[in-house]
């Protein structure tokens, strides 16, 4: 999507992730209220449109969230479902409204509660009528196959995969929104319960509840609201997975490669210019593959990039400074919006105890969604934002 005019992020909100007795609508309202408050909005009626990402919590989720915020009525509230990509896609659509002059102020929210609405111990599956699903092709199994192939081709070890968990959990240990952050030894990570070889429990994201929210606006509205630290949207891209039944390289990720190329072109910002990155690290192997897919390093150089500390504080690009999905957990429809909220707070220097220094200027986020036979993922949403003050 080529932005037709400047779009800014005015304010963001996110809840603590974890097991909640609050349902998705209350979580969504909490995040939305934070975003409204930090945007200096004095009347919710100023919001020209709202989009809500959710995967598993039923119908009219957006209206349920916004009914107690004074937004329901003339404001169009549109519900978005795209599996894990839903929250980021909601933000994309809000950006689109502002970019094309349909509104001066729009909002994207992602919210999800699994604890109250999903049987414990059940796995998320791709589309129910998909041939791989019918034969048991759940996400953990798919990523396990990618991990074993990557290990075979590169010489990576289970200890290398555990380095990613160790890094991300360390990033999140001082982040109050990250319930799984902390200091873990490689042995603790490897010795945790095996889920699907080589992925142990600590190498898989937790299934949790939470919400994130992002308010976007035009340059004129940003000035009217008096935003002291405006964050500019440089690029926002949504794609659907290329479909084919030919053999494919499962150590790559065609949709991520395609989407990141489009984002770099749209934003005018290259991969080596990105200071921080929140990516879809639902499993350790995913992060390792995405280093290469997003061109943070060359093909086949992801393992060296990791081992050399290029993905942590002091490295080329701090990957998952909030702790990522490995520290936050992954409330499916909420994660993409929460990633963007976390990146905005880093750009504004608001992350006491886990702030990247020097304060970053360029942040990128990436989230895929769903799985279908013949594709790597059903959807991918990426954003590039920069500090603009």
C-alpha positions in Angstrom: 0.0 0.0 0.0 1.6 3.3 -1.1 0.7 5.9 1.5 -1.1 8.8 -0.2 -0.3 11.2 2.6 1.6 11.2 5.9 0.2 9.0 8.6 1.3 9.1 12.3 0.8 7.0 15.4 -0.6 9.2 18.1 -1.0 6.7 20.9 -0.8 3.1 21.9 -2.0 0.7 24.6 -1.4 -2.9 25.6 -2.5 -5.1 28.5 -0.3 -7.4 30.5 -0.4 -10.8 28.8 -1.2 -14.0 30.6 -4.2 -16.0 31.8 -7.0 -13.6 32.4 -10.4 -13.9 34.0 -11.3 -10.7 32.0 -12.8 -11.7 28.7 -11.5 -10.4 25.4 -13.8 -7.4 25.3 -12.6 -6.0 28.6 -9.0 -6.6 27.6 -9.6 -4.8 24.3 -11.3 -1.9 26.1 -8.4 -1.5 28.5 -5.9 -1.4 25.6 -8.1 0.9 23.6 -8.6 3.3 26.5 -4.8 3.5 27.0 -4.4 4.3 23.3 -7.1 7.0 23.4 -5.6 8.5 26.6 -2.0 8.6 25.3 -3.3 10.2 22.0 -4.8 13.2 24.0 -8.2 12.4 22.5 -10.8 14.2 24.6 -13.8 12.7 22.9 -14.0 9.1 21.5 -16.4 10.5 18.9 -13.3 11.9 17.2 -12.4 8.4 16.0 -13.4 8.1 12.4 -13.2 4.4 12.1 -12.1 1.4 14.1 -10.9 -2.1 13.2 -10.7 -5.0 15.6 -8.6 -8.2 15.1 -9.7 -11.4 16.8 -9.4 -15.1 15.9 -11.5 -17.3 18.2 -13.9 -15.2 20.3 -17.0 -15.2 18.2 -18.9 -12.5 16.3 -19.2 -8.7 16.5 -16.1 -8.6 18.7 -15.4 -5.0 17.8 -18.8 -3.7 18.7 -18.6 -5.6 21.9 -15.3 -4.0 22.8 -16.2 -0.4 21.8 -19.8 -0.3 23.1 -18.7 1.1 26.5 -16.2 3.6 25.1 -18.6 5.9 23.4 -17.5 4.9 19.9 -20.5 2.8 18.8 -23.0 4.6 16.6 -22.0 6.6 13.5 -18.4 5.3 13.7 -17.9 2.3 11.5 -16.4 -0.6 13.5 -15.2 -3.4 11.3 -14.1 -6.9 12.5 -11.0 -8.5 11.1 -10.0 -12.2 11.1 -6.7 -13.4 9.7 -5.4 -15.8 12.4 -2.2 -14.5 14.0 -2.1 -11.6 11.6 -5.5 -10.2 12.6 -4.3 -7.4 15.1 -1.6 -6.1 12.8 -4.1 -6.2 9.9 -6.6 -4.1 11.9 -3.9 -1.5 12.3 -3.1 -1.7 8.6 -6.7 -0.9 7.7 -6.8 2.0 10.1 -3.6 3.4 8.5 -5.3 2.9 5.1 -8.3 5.0 6.1 -6.1 7.9 7.1 -3.6 7.5 4.2 -6.4 7.8 1.7 -8.2 10.7 3.4 -11.2 8.7 4.5 -10.6 9.8 8.1 -8.4 12.0 10.1 -8.2 9.6 13.1 -8.6 5.8 13.1 -7.9 3.0 15.4 -6.7 -0.6 15.2 -7.2 -3.1 18.1 -6.2 -6.7 18.6 -7.8 -8.7 21.5 -8.1 -12.3 22.4 -9.0 -14.5 25.4 -8.1 -18.2 25.1 -8.4 -19.1 28.8 -12.1 -18.6 29.0 -12.9 -19.9 25.5 -10.6 -22.7 24.6 -10.1 -26.1 26.0 -6.6 -26.4 27.6 -4.2 -28.6 25.8 -5.7 -28.4 22.4 -3.6 -27.3 19.4 -4.3 -24.5 17.0 -4.8 -25.9 13.5 -4.7 -24.4 10.0 -8.0 -24.3 8.0 -10.3 -27.2 9.1 -10.9 -28.3 5.5 -7.2 -28.2 4.6 -5.6 -31.5 3.6 -2.6 -31.0 6.0 -4.9 -30.3 8.9 -6.9 -33.4 8.2 -3.6 -35.4 8.5 -2.5 -33.7 11.7 -0.4 -30.8 10.3 -0.6 -28.5 13.4 1.7 -25.5 13.6 4.1 -27.0 16.1 4.7 -30.0 13.9 5.3 -27.8 10.9 7.9 -25.7 12.6 9.6 -28.8 14.0 10.1 -30.1 10.5 11.5 -26.7 9.5 13.9 -26.9 12.4 15.2 -30.4 11.7 15.8 -29.5 8.1 17.6 -26.3 9.0 19.8 -28.2 11.5 20.6 -30.8 8.8 21.6 -28.1 6.3 23.5 -25.7 8.5 24.9 -27.7 11.4 22.8 -25.8 13.9 22.2 -27.5 17.2 19.4 -27.6 19.7 21.7 -25.5 21.9 21.6 -22.8 19.1 17.8 -22.8 19.1 17.9 -22.5 22.9 20.0 -19.3 22.5 17.0 -17.6 21.0 14.8 -18.4 23.9 17.6 -17.3 26.3 18.0 -14.0 24.5 14.3 -13.2 24.2 13.5 -14.1 27.8 16.4 -12.0 29.0 15.0 -9.1 27.0 11.6 -9.5 28.6 12.7 -10.0 32.2 12.2 -6.4 33.2 9.1 -5.9 31.0 5.9 -6.0 33.2 3.9 -7.0 30.1 5.9 -10.2 29.6 4.9 -13.0 31.9 7.6 -15.4 30.7 10.6 -13.1 30.9 13.6 -14.0 33.0 17.1 -15.6 33.1 17.2 -19.1 31.8 20.1 -21.4 31.3 20.5 -23.3 28.0 20.2 -26.5 30.0 16.8 -25.4 31.5 15.5 -24.6 28.0 16.7 -27.9 26.5 15.6 -30.0 29.4 12.0 -28.6 29.4 9.4 -31.0 28.1 9.8 -32.1 24.5 6.9 -30.9 22.4 8.0 -31.8 18.8 11.7 -32.5 18.3 13.8 -30.4 18.5 11.3 -27.9 20.0 11.0 -28.1 23.8 8.4 -26.3 25.9 10.6 -23.2 26.4 11.1 -23.0 22.6 7.4 -22.6 22.0 5.3 -19.5 22.7 2.7 -19.7 25.5 -1.0 -19.5 24.7 -2.2 -16.5 26.7 -4.8 -13.7 26.7 -4.2 -10.0 26.0 -4.8 -7.0 23.8 -3.0 -4.2 22.0 -4.3 -0.9 20.4 -2.9 1.7 18.1 -4.4 5.1 17.2 -3.3 6.6 13.9 -3.9 10.1 12.5 -3.1 12.6 9.8 -0.3 15.2 10.2 -2.9 17.9 10.8 -4.7 15.9 13.5 -1.3 15.0 15.1 -0.6 18.7 15.5 -4.1 19.4 16.8 -3.8 16.6 19.5 -0.4 18.1 20.6 1.5 14.9 20.3 5.0 15.7 21.5 6.7 12.5 20.1 5.0 11.7 16.8 5.8 8.3 15.3 5.5 8.2 11.5 4.3 5.2 9.6 6.8 4.7 6.8 5.2 1.5 5.4 2.4 -0.9 5.9 2.1 -4.1 3.8 -0.4 -7.0 3.8 0.1 -10.0 1.5 -1.4 -13.4 1.1 0.8 -16.5 0.8 1.8 -17.5 -2.8 0.1 -20.8 -3.6 1.7 -23.7 -5.4 2.2 -27.4 -4.9 5.7 -27.6 -6.1 8.6 -28.6 -3.8 9.7 -25.7 -1.6 12.6 -24.7 0.6 11.1 -25.0 4.1 14.2 -23.2 5.5 13.0 -20.1 3.7 9.6 -18.3 3.9 8.4 -17.0 0.6 5.6 -14.8 2.1 8.0 -13.1 4.5 10.6 -12.6 1.8 8.0 -11.1 -0.5 6.4 -8.8 2.2 9.7 -7.5 3.6 10.9 -6.6 0.0 7.6 -4.7 -0.5 8.0 -2.9 2.8 11.6 -1.9 2.2 10.6 -0.5 -1.2 7.5 1.3 0.1 9.3 2.8 3.2 12.6 3.6 1.5 14.3 2.0 4.5 16.7 -1.0 4.0 17.1 -4.0 6.3 20.5 -2.8 7.6 18.8 0.5 8.7 16.3 -1.2 11.1 17.2 -0.6 14.8 14.6 -2.9 16.4 12.4 -5.6 15.1 9.4 -7.5 16.6 8.8 -10.6 14.5 6.7 -13.7 14.6 8.9 -15.8 17.0 6.1 -18.3 17.9 8.9 -20.9 17.9 12.7 -20.5 18.1 13.4 -21.7 14.6 11.1 -19.1 13.1 13.3 -16.2 14.4 16.4 -17.9 13.0 14.8 -18.3 9.6 13.5 -14.8 9.5 16.9 -13.2 10.0 17.7 -14.4 6.5 14.2 -13.9 5.0 14.2 -10.3 6.0 17.8 -9.8 4.8 19.2 -8.8 8.2 22.0 -11.2 7.0 22.7 -13.2 3.9 21.2 -16.6 3.1 22.9 -19.2 5.2 24.3 -16.6 7.6 21.5 -16.6 10.2 23.3 -18.9 12.6 26.4 -16.8 12.6 24.2 -13.7 13.1 22.7 -15.3 16.2 26.0 -16.6 17.6 27.7 -13.3 17.1 25.1 -11.5 19.2 23.9 -9.4 16.3 20.2 -9.8 17.4 20.5 -8.5 20.9 21.5 -5.2 22.7 24.6 -3.8 21.1 24.2 -5.8 17.9 23.1 -4.8 14.4 19.4 -5.0 15.2 17.8 -5.8 18.5 15.3 -8.5 17.7 12.2 -8.7 20.1 13.4 -6.1 22.6 10.0 -6.5 24.4 10.8 -10.2 24.8 8.8 -11.3 21.8 6.2 -14.0 21.7 8.6 -16.3 23.6 8.3 -13.9 26.6 4.8 -12.5 26.1 3.0 -15.5 24.9 0.8 -15.3 21.8 -2.9 -14.3 22.1 -3.5 -14.9 18.5 -5.6 -11.9 17.4 -3.8 -9.5 19.7 -0.1 -10.0 19.0 0.3 -7.9 15.9 -1.2 -4.8 17.5 0.8 -5.4 20.7 4.0 -5.6 18.6 3.4 -2.2 17.1 2.5 -0.7 20.5 5.8 -2.1 22.0 7.8 -0.6 19.1 6.2 2.8 19.6 7.2 2.8 23.3 10.8 1.9 22.4 11.0 4.8 19.9 9.7 7.1 22.5 12.1 5.9 25.2 9.3 4.7 27.5 10.7 1.2 28.3 12.3 1.6 31.7 14.4 -1.4 32.5 14.5 -2.8 29.0 15.0 0.3 26.9 17.3 -0.1 23.8 20.1 2.4 23.9 20.8 4.6 22.1 17.1 5.1 21.7 16.1 3.6 18.3 14.9 5.6 15.4 13.6 2.9 13.1 11.3 -0.1 14.1 9.9 -2.9 12.1 7.2 -5.5 13.0 6.2 -8.7 11.3 3.5 -11.2 11.9 2.2 -14.1 9.8 -1.2 -15.7 10.0 -2.6 -19.1 9.4 -1.4 -22.0 7.3 -2.7 -23.7 4.2 -1.3 -26.6 2.1 0.6 -25.0 -0.8 1.6 -21.9 1.1 4.0 -21.0 3.9 1.4 -18.9 5.6 -2.0 -17.6 4.6 -1.2 -14.0 5.3 1.6 -11.7 6.4 1.5 -8.1 7.8 4.5 -5.9 8.3 5.0 -2.3 9.4 7.9 0.2 9.4 7.7 3.2 11.7 10.2 5.9 12.6 10.7 8.5 15.3 9.7 11.9 13.8 10.8 14.6 16.1 
